[in-house]
């Protein structure tokens, strides 16, 4: 079956030339001469990959990427920007929005085909990894019919990559479903009145994000950001609501997740209120240590994220880490922290 490629480009010569190359290479090519038409074609044809110019009438490339990212059906489609050399300074904006790659015009035939093949292969590898991850999924999967139906829904959904520091949703956004983290880590934060961040949670592999907003039918109360390069799967709200209504056992499992989340938040409040700086820092590092997907005693985290997680100033983080290092409890190189004595950190006195 031919792979479908959508080219969105307002320059007729470039667009027609790309279409000709794609057809000769055995692809099914679709073309649009502006961003608005490109979004409509993407929604109706669901291509395997999209090539898109940045500067266009009707809707520019950034607008196209934004519109497609908002739609669960098109959010996971690989997206390559076509850009003139003068626009390269603006590419960071596009990559932060979730673009997968870019080609600088003028480009030759092999540059074009290699970029497409590389992205399609990467998507296939990601799909295989995604399938293996679901096989390992224990949360919410059981012998009951409803739980098997949930697993089927997850398997049919497309995953999406988020680069480090890329926002998944903002505080106040209306939830469109819940996210299953396939790989990586996601942090949730809330802002205090003085602008300081408090990290309310770290969601790791095979865990769910946004359950509270789904069950309460209210907007998100925090902002979710990729703590590292991550892959997530959005399970649409309408499908979940049907499942919750049809199968009580699924609803019970999500209520358990919500209850556990509330318990964790209560524990965090107790720590912030009554634990010393040293104990809060030790507990934060033990939590990160336990969330490692690989058998390693080291993890990477910025000083700012540690401060938000432990509820303290960044200067206090630096001082406490230096003390722990001097005491032989940790080793620190840049953002990499290695726990030398995890048992002692875990038993840190208040």
ZIMOJO-V961308 format. One record per residue. N is the residue number from 1. PSI is psi in degrees with one decimal (* if undefined). NEAR is the number of other ideal C-beta (glycine too) atoms within 12 Angstrom. Layout:
BEGIN
n={N & N}
psi={PSI & PSI}
near={NEAR & NEAR}
END
This chain:
BEGIN
n={1 & 2 & 3 & 4 & 5 & 6 & 7 & 8 & 9 & 10 & 11 & 12 & 13 & 14 & 15 & 16 & 17 & 18 & 19 & 20 & 21 & 22 & 23 & 24 & 25 & 26 & 27 & 28 & 29 & 30 & 31 & 32 & 33 & 34 & 35 & 36 & 37 & 38 & 39 & 40 & 41 & 42 & 43 & 44 & 45 & 46 & 47 & 48 & 49 & 50 & 51 & 52 & 53 & 54 & 55 & 56 & 57 & 58 & 59 & 60 & 61 & 62 & 63 & 64 & 65 & 66 & 67 & 68 & 69 & 70 & 71 & 72 & 73 & 74 & 75 & 76 & 77 & 78 & 79 & 80 & 81 & 82 & 83 & 84 & 85 & 86 & 87 & 88 & 89 & 90 & 91 & 92 & 93 & 94 & 95 & 96 & 97 & 98 & 99 & 100 & 101 & 102 & 103 & 104 & 105 & 106 & 107 & 108 & 109 & 110 & 111 & 112 & 113 & 114 & 115 & 116 & 117 & 118 & 119 & 120 & 121 & 122 & 123 & 124 & 125 & 126 & 127 & 128 & 129 & 130 & 131 & 132 & 133 & 134 & 135 & 136 & 137 & 138 & 139 & 140 & 141 & 142 & 143 & 144 & 145 & 146 & 147 & 148 & 149 & 150 & 151 & 152 & 153 & 154 & 155 & 156 & 157 & 158 & 159 & 160 & 161 & 162 & 163 & 164 & 165 & 166 & 167 & 168 & 169 & 170 & 171 & 172 & 173 & 174 & 175 & 176 & 177 & 178 & 179 & 180 & 181 & 182 & 183 & 184 & 185 & 186 & 187 & 188 & 189 & 190 & 191 & 192 & 193 & 194 & 195 & 196 & 197 & 198 & 199 & 200 & 201 & 202 & 203 & 204 & 205 & 206 & 207 & 208 & 209 & 210 & 211 & 212 & 213 & 214 & 215 & 216 & 217 & 218 & 219 & 220 & 221 & 222 & 223 & 224 & 225 & 226 & 227 & 228 & 229 & 230 & 231 & 232 & 233 & 234 & 235 & 236 & 237 & 238 & 239 & 240 & 241 & 242 & 243 & 244 & 245 & 246 & 247 & 248 & 249 & 250 & 251 & 252 & 253 & 254 & 255 & 256 & 257 & 258 & 259 & 260 & 261 & 262 & 263 & 264 & 265 & 266 & 267 & 268 & 269 & 270 & 271 & 272 & 273 & 274 & 275 & 276 & 277 & 278 & 279 & 280 & 281 & 282 & 283 & 284 & 285 & 286 & 287 & 288 & 289 & 290 & 291 & 292 & 293 & 294 & 295 & 296 & 297 & 298 & 299 & 300 & 301 & 302 & 303 & 304 & 305 & 306 & 307 & 308 & 309 & 310 & 311 & 312 & 313 & 314 & 315 & 316 & 317 & 318 & 319 & 320 & 321 & 322 & 323 & 324 & 325 & 326 & 327 & 328 & 329 & 330 & 331 & 332 & 333 & 334 & 335 & 336 & 337 & 338 & 339 & 340 & 341 & 342 & 343 & 344 & 345 & 346 & 347 & 348 & 349 & 350}
psi={130.3 & 141.2 & 138.9 & 129.0 & 129.9 & 125.3 & 122.6 & 108.7 & 128.9 & -16.1 & 114.7 & -42.7 & -46.6 & -45.0 & -46.7 & -36.2 & -43.3 & -42.8 & -42.2 & -43.8 & -44.5 & -42.6 & -39.2 & -30.0 & 1.7 & 13.8 & 156.3 & 112.2 & 134.9 & 144.3 & 148.0 & 140.9 & -0.9 & 168.7 & -39.2 & -46.4 & -33.3 & -42.8 & -43.1 & -42.2 & -38.9 & -41.3 & -34.1 & -30.8 & -17.1 & 69.2 & 165.0 & -23.8 & 151.6 & 132.0 & 128.7 & 130.6 & 158.8 & -54.8 & 108.6 & 157.2 & 170.1 & -61.1 & 124.1 & 176.9 & -36.9 & -40.5 & -39.7 & -48.8 & -41.0 & -46.2 & -41.1 & -35.2 & -27.7 & -18.8 & 120.8 & -28.2 & -24.8 & -5.8 & -30.0 & -1.3 & 127.5 & 137.1 & 121.8 & 123.9 & 140.7 & 121.4 & 144.6 & 157.8 & -36.6 & -19.6 & -0.2 & -28.5 & -22.3 & -2.2 & -29.5 & -38.5 & -45.7 & -40.2 & -36.5 & -28.6 & -12.5 & 8.7 & 147.7 & -29.5 & 176.5 & 152.5 & 131.0 & 126.0 & 141.9 & 146.3 & 153.4 & 177.3 & -44.8 & -36.7 & -45.3 & -52.8 & -38.4 & -40.7 & -41.7 & -48.3 & -38.8 & -44.6 & -37.5 & -38.7 & -41.2 & -38.6 & -39.3 & -41.1 & -40.5 & -39.3 & -40.6 & -42.1 & -40.8 & -41.9 & -42.4 & -38.1 & -40.0 & -33.5 & -29.3 & -7.7 & 120.1 & -31.9 & 127.4 & 4.1 & 126.6 & -160.3 & -13.6 & 148.9 & -42.6 & -40.5 & -35.3 & -35.2 & -38.1 & -43.7 & -39.2 & -42.4 & -44.1 & -42.4 & -28.7 & -11.4 & 154.3 & 144.4 & 160.7 & 140.3 & 137.7 & 127.6 & 159.1 & 133.7 & 3.0 & 134.4 & 134.2 & -44.4 & 158.8 & 154.6 & 126.3 & -15.9 & 146.0 & 125.8 & 138.1 & 4.4 & -163.0 & 156.9 & 136.1 & 124.1 & 116.2 & -41.5 & 158.3 & -164.5 & 142.8 & 135.6 & 146.0 & 134.7 & 153.5 & 146.8 & 132.1 & 169.8 & -28.7 & 4.8 & -5.9 & 148.0 & 141.8 & 119.2 & 116.9 & -10.8 & 156.3 & 118.0 & 120.4 & -169.4 & 134.8 & 23.6 & 163.7 & 149.6 & 131.0 & 14.9 & -40.9 & -48.1 & -36.3 & -49.7 & -31.8 & -10.4 & 42.2 & 165.0 & 162.6 & 142.2 & 6.3 & 175.2 & 130.8 & 128.5 & 143.5 & 119.9 & -25.1 & 172.5 & 126.5 & 158.5 & 127.2 & 160.2 & 126.0 & 122.8 & 113.2 & 145.2 & -42.4 & -40.1 & -39.9 & -40.9 & -40.0 & -41.7 & -42.9 & -36.4 & -35.2 & -34.3 & 101.4 & -30.7 & -31.0 & -43.5 & -40.4 & -40.0 & -39.2 & -34.4 & -37.2 & -43.3 & -43.0 & -42.5 & -42.2 & -38.7 & -42.8 & -41.2 & -42.5 & -40.1 & -39.3 & -41.1 & -40.0 & -41.4 & -40.2 & -42.6 & -44.5 & -34.7 & -37.2 & -16.3 & 149.3 & 166.3 & -45.0 & -43.2 & -39.3 & -41.5 & -42.5 & -42.7 & -37.5 & -42.6 & -36.8 & -39.1 & -43.8 & -38.8 & -41.9 & -21.1 & 2.4 & 133.1 & -25.8 & 159.3 & 84.2 & 150.3 & 3.2 & 153.1 & 156.8 & 131.6 & 143.5 & 159.6 & -37.0 & -40.6 & -37.9 & -39.4 & -43.3 & -33.9 & -39.5 & -7.1 & 50.1 & 169.8 & 152.8 & -33.2 & -37.1 & -37.1 & -48.7 & -44.2 & -42.3 & -40.6 & -39.1 & -40.9 & -45.9 & -37.5 & -43.1 & -30.5 & -0.4 & 19.3 & -30.3 & 165.6 & 136.5 & 125.5 & 103.9 & -126.0 & -0.9 & 121.4 & 127.4 & 127.6 & 115.1 & -30.9 & 68.8 & -34.3 & -41.1 & -38.6 & -39.1 & -30.0 & 18.0 & 129.5 & 150.2 & *}
near={7 & 15 & 28 & 28 & 42 & 42 & 44 & 47 & 41 & 28 & 23 & 16 & 14 & 28 & 31 & 17 & 25 & 40 & 27 & 18 & 27 & 32 & 20 & 14 & 22 & 16 & 29 & 21 & 34 & 33 & 35 & 37 & 27 & 27 & 32 & 21 & 27 & 41 & 35 & 24 & 29 & 40 & 25 & 17 & 25 & 25 & 39 & 33 & 41 & 48 & 50 & 51 & 42 & 39 & 27 & 33 & 19 & 21 & 28 & 29 & 41 & 30 & 27 & 46 & 40 & 24 & 29 & 39 & 34 & 23 & 24 & 29 & 24 & 33 & 35 & 35 & 40 & 40 & 44 & 46 & 41 & 41 & 34 & 24 & 16 & 12 & 24 & 19 & 12 & 22 & 26 & 18 & 23 & 34 & 27 & 21 & 31 & 36 & 37 & 34 & 32 & 33 & 37 & 22 & 27 & 17 & 26 & 15 & 18 & 14 & 22 & 36 & 26 & 19 & 33 & 39 & 25 & 21 & 33 & 29 & 18 & 22 & 30 & 18 & 17 & 28 & 25 & 16 & 22 & 32 & 21 & 17 & 29 & 30 & 16 & 17 & 25 & 15 & 28 & 35 & 25 & 19 & 9 & 20 & 16 & 27 & 27 & 19 & 25 & 35 & 31 & 17 & 33 & 38 & 24 & 21 & 31 & 30 & 35 & 38 & 37 & 39 & 24 & 23 & 24 & 32 & 26 & 41 & 32 & 21 & 24 & 15 & 20 & 19 & 33 & 27 & 32 & 43 & 40 & 41 & 43 & 43 & 32 & 37 & 38 & 40 & 40 & 42 & 34 & 26 & 19 & 14 & 7 & 8 & 10 & 17 & 28 & 29 & 39 & 34 & 38 & 36 & 40 & 31 & 33 & 30 & 34 & 39 & 43 & 43 & 35 & 31 & 32 & 35 & 27 & 18 & 15 & 15 & 19 & 31 & 25 & 33 & 30 & 39 & 37 & 33 & 40 & 32 & 22 & 37 & 36 & 44 & 42 & 40 & 40 & 26 & 24 & 17 & 25 & 37 & 23 & 18 & 33 & 29 & 13 & 19 & 25 & 16 & 23 & 36 & 26 & 19 & 29 & 33 & 21 & 19 & 28 & 23 & 17 & 20 & 31 & 20 & 15 & 24 & 23 & 15 & 20 & 29 & 17 & 17 & 29 & 25 & 13 & 15 & 23 & 21 & 29 & 28 & 26 & 34 & 39 & 36 & 34 & 41 & 41 & 30 & 31 & 38 & 31 & 20 & 28 & 25 & 22 & 12 & 8 & 17 & 23 & 23 & 34 & 23 & 35 & 27 & 27 & 24 & 33 & 40 & 29 & 36 & 37 & 36 & 33 & 33 & 20 & 21 & 15 & 21 & 32 & 21 & 19 & 35 & 38 & 18 & 21 & 32 & 22 & 14 & 18 & 14 & 31 & 34 & 21 & 27 & 12 & 13 & 21 & 18 & 36 & 28 & 33 & 21 & 22 & 27 & 14 & 19 & 33 & 19 & 14 & 29 & 11 & 15}
END
